[in-house]
Amino acid sequence: MTEIERDGAGFVVPAALLAEAFRMSEDDVRRAMRDGTLTSRGEAGEGADAGRWRLTFRHSGWACRFTLDVTGTILTRSRFPVPSPPRAVL
C-alpha cells in the first residue's frame, strides 16, 4: 500500500504526512490548506525522470518534498527551510 494515492491525473496526500513534515496537527494542516497558507506544487518528471513526480508543499518558511513513482509510492522525502518571497518596494 502506498502512502500517497493516485487520483486520476493528481495525487491525494494524507494530512498525517503533512502534519508530520510541518510538525503540526492534521486539523491545522487542513485549516492551512483551506486558508491558503499551506501551498502545493506538482511536477512531472521528464527524460530520465519520466514516470516520477515531485510534490512540494510550503508553509511558514518550510517546504517538504516527496518524490513518487507513477503509482504514488514515495521514493524520497525531504524537509528544508525556504526563504520568504521578496517584498515589493513601491
C-alpha positions as CSV (number, residue, x, y, z in Angstrom):
1,M,0.0,0.0,0.0
2,T,1.3,3.4,-0.9
3,E,1.2,6.4,1.4
4,I,0.1,8.7,-1.3
5,E,-2.7,7.7,-3.7
6,R,-3.2,8.4,-7.4
7,D,-6.4,10.2,-8.1
8,G,-6.9,10.5,-11.9
9,A,-4.2,12.9,-13.0
10,G,-3.3,14.0,-9.5
11,F,-2.5,12.6,-6.1
12,V,-4.1,12.5,-2.7
13,V,-1.7,13.2,0.1
14,P,-2.8,12.2,3.6
15,A,-2.9,15.1,6.1
16,A,-0.9,12.9,8.5
17,L,2.1,13.0,6.2
18,L,2.0,16.8,6.0
19,A,1.3,17.1,9.7
20,E,4.5,15.1,10.4
21,A,6.5,17.1,7.9
22,F,5.4,20.5,9.2
23,R,5.2,19.4,12.9
24,M,1.5,20.4,13.3
25,S,-1.8,18.7,13.8
26,E,-3.8,17.2,11.0
27,D,-6.6,19.7,11.7
28,D,-4.0,22.5,11.4
29,V,-2.9,21.1,8.0
30,R,-6.5,21.1,6.8
31,R,-7.0,24.6,8.0
32,A,-3.8,25.9,6.5
33,M,-4.7,24.3,3.1
34,R,-8.2,25.9,3.3
35,D,-6.8,29.4,4.1
36,G,-4.0,29.2,1.5
37,T,-1.1,29.3,4.0
38,L,0.0,25.8,3.0
39,T,0.5,25.6,-0.7
40,S,1.5,22.8,-3.1
41,R,3.1,22.3,-6.5
42,G,3.3,19.1,-8.5
43,E,5.9,18.5,-11.3
44,A,6.0,15.5,-13.7
45,G,9.5,14.1,-14.4
46,E,10.8,14.3,-18.0
47,G,13.6,12.4,-19.8
48,A,15.5,10.2,-17.3
49,D,12.9,11.1,-14.6
50,A,9.8,10.2,-16.7
51,G,7.4,8.2,-14.6
52,R,8.3,10.1,-11.5
53,W,6.5,13.0,-9.8
54,R,7.8,15.7,-7.4
55,L,5.2,17.1,-4.9
56,T,6.4,20.2,-3.0
57,F,4.4,21.7,-0.1
58,R,5.3,25.1,1.6
59,H,4.2,26.5,4.9
60,S,5.6,29.1,7.3
61,G,9.2,29.2,5.8
62,W,9.5,25.4,5.4
63,A,9.0,23.1,2.5
64,C,8.6,19.3,2.3
65,R,9.1,17.4,-0.9
66,F,8.0,13.9,-1.9
67,T,9.4,12.2,-5.0
68,L,7.0,9.5,-6.2
69,D,6.8,6.8,-8.8
70,V,3.8,6.6,-11.1
71,T,1.8,4.5,-8.5
72,G,2.3,7.1,-5.7
73,T,4.9,5.1,-3.8
74,I,7.2,7.6,-2.0
75,L,10.8,7.2,-3.3
76,T,12.3,10.1,-1.3
77,R,11.1,12.7,1.1
78,S,12.8,15.8,2.5
79,R,12.1,18.9,4.6
80,F,14.0,22.1,4.3
81,P,13.8,25.8,5.1
82,V,12.7,28.2,2.2
83,P,13.2,31.9,2.1
84,S,10.2,34.2,2.2
85,P,9.4,35.8,-1.1
86,P,10.8,39.3,-1.5
87,R,8.5,42.2,-0.6
88,A,7.5,44.6,-3.3
89,V,9.0,48.0,-3.0
90,L,6.7,50.9,-4.0
